[in-house]
């Protein structure tokens, strides 16, 4: 399995490196591995949903 680092994931997903690190710490990214001080994220993992915002349905409006 291929892995990318937190800075690479941040650039790929358009969020900050610190936000990626927090997502890793909270186990919100499946398959993440801690290697020393570095987080290794599976290359094909999708960006987790942002739980700070509620997703609205088109039918609720």
trRosetta pair geometry for C-beta under 8 A, 3 or more apart (Angstrom, degrees):
i j d omega theta_ij theta_ji phi_ij phi_ji
1 31 7.6 -117 166 -177 156 133
1 42 5.9 -47 170 -123 122 97
1 43 7.7 -176 172 14 75 94
2 42 7.4 91 80 -157 55 59
2 43 4.2 -1 98 -11 101 137
2 44 8.0 88 63 -20 96 85
3 33 7.1 -65 -113 41 148 113
3 40 3.9 4 178 -178 149 101
3 41 6.2 128 -161 59 83 34
3 42 6.1 -57 -105 -95 68 34
3 43 6.3 -140 -107 -41 14 81
4 8 4.0 -114 177 93 112 134
4 9 5.5 140 103 -54 116 80
4 12 7.2 50 124 -14 164 143
4 40 7.6 137 61 -158 27 59
4 41 5.4 -38 65 68 78 92
4 42 8.0 12 18 119 80 13
4 43 5.3 103 -23 -100 101 71
5 8 4.9 96 54 9 73 103
5 9 7.1 -136 99 -4 38 89
5 38 6.2 -52 -132 -170 101 113
5 39 7.1 110 -158 74 56 67
5 40 7.0 -40 -96 -104 52 54
5 41 7.4 95 -158 19 6 94
6 9 5.7 -55 -144 38 32 111
6 10 6.2 38 155 -25 65 104
6 17 5.4 86 134 -159 103 85
6 20 4.5 156 -158 106 87 127
6 21 5.5 30 -145 -66 151 78
6 24 6.9 -75 -96 -21 112 143
6 38 7.3 -148 -1 -161 103 69
6 39 4.8 71 -55 56 106 111
6 41 6.9 109 -81 -16 52 122
7 10 5.5 -50 -146 32 33 116
7 11 6.6 31 156 -16 64 103
7 17 5.1 -10 -95 -107 64 122
7 20 7.9 -166 -64 52 23 151
8 11 5.9 -55 -151 37 32 108
8 12 6.2 32 151 -19 65 110
8 41 8.0 -163 75 51 98 115
9 12 5.5 -56 -144 39 32 114
9 13 5.9 10 164 -1 69 114
9 20 4.9 132 93 -138 117 144
9 41 4.9 26 -65 56 142 156
9 45 7.9 -10 -124 73 121 113
10 13 6.4 -67 -137 49 22 94
10 14 8.0 -153 170 27 52 5
10 15 5.6 -103 -144 81 71 65
10 16 5.9 -29 -148 153 126 17
10 17 4.3 -69 -44 -79 161 57
10 19 7.1 121 -116 56 99 92
10 20 4.8 -107 -68 -19 86 135
11 14 7.7 29 -175 -70 26 39
13 20 7.2 140 44 -85 135 108
13 47 4.2 128 -131 -91 122 126
15 19 4.5 -85 154 76 118 141
15 20 6.4 142 92 -49 110 83
15 47 7.5 132 -3 -142 126 129
16 19 4.5 101 60 1 84 101
16 20 7.2 -145 99 -3 49 83
17 20 5.6 -52 -154 34 37 113
17 21 6.5 39 148 -20 66 104
18 21 5.5 -51 -150 34 35 115
18 22 6.5 36 151 -19 66 103
19 22 5.7 -52 -149 35 33 112
19 23 6.5 36 151 -20 64 104
20 23 5.6 -53 -150 35 33 113
20 24 6.5 36 150 -20 64 104
20 29 8.0 29 -163 -44 73 149
20 39 7.3 -174 136 75 97 145
20 41 7.5 -72 -177 -47 116 152
21 24 5.6 -54 -152 34 33 114
21 25 6.4 34 151 -20 66 105
21 39 6.4 177 -115 -6 66 142
22 25 5.5 -51 -145 36 34 113
22 26 6.2 23 158 -10 66 111
23 26 6.0 -63 -144 45 28 104
23 28 4.5 -87 -163 63 78 118
23 29 5.3 74 136 -31 105 105
23 48 5.8 172 -153 31 128 133
24 27 7.7 28 178 -75 33 31
24 28 7.7 -80 -60 43 19 78
24 29 5.7 -30 -92 31 60 124
24 32 4.9 -161 -134 175 88 157
24 34 7.5 125 160 -77 122 88
24 39 4.4 -39 -140 -134 168 151
24 41 7.1 -102 -90 -77 113 103
27 32 7.4 -157 -126 47 51 121
28 48 4.6 16 150 -98 107 175
29 32 4.4 74 91 -44 106 124
29 41 5.9 -40 153 -130 147 106
29 45 5.9 61 -168 164 96 152
29 48 6.1 -111 -79 -34 66 119
30 42 7.5 -31 99 24 72 131
30 45 6.4 -179 61 -125 78 116
31 41 7.6 92 95 -159 90 49
31 42 4.3 10 108 -21 138 128
31 45 6.3 -155 54 -76 118 125
32 39 6.0 -13 -171 -171 111 104
32 40 6.9 152 -161 78 59 53
32 41 5.4 -16 -110 -103 87 68
32 42 7.5 -106 -74 -4 48 80
32 45 7.9 22 -62 -69 81 172
33 39 7.4 142 76 -161 44 55
33 40 4.5 -19 65 61 95 106
34 38 7.5 147 -160 81 54 42
34 39 6.0 -34 -103 -103 62 63
34 40 7.6 -173 -86 17 14 81
35 38 5.1 -27 72 71 88 93
35 39 7.7 145 24 -110 76 14
35 40 5.4 45 -3 -20 119 117
41 45 5.8 -101 169 39 95 140
42 45 4.5 106 73 -33 93 106
49 55 7.5 -52 -162 -44 131 125
50 53 5.4 34 102 25 108 98
56 60 5.9 -120 -169 58 85 127
56 61 6.9 60 161 -51 125 102
57 60 4.5 98 64 -9 92 103
57 61 7.9 -160 91 -12 60 80
58 61 6.5 -56 -167 21 39 110
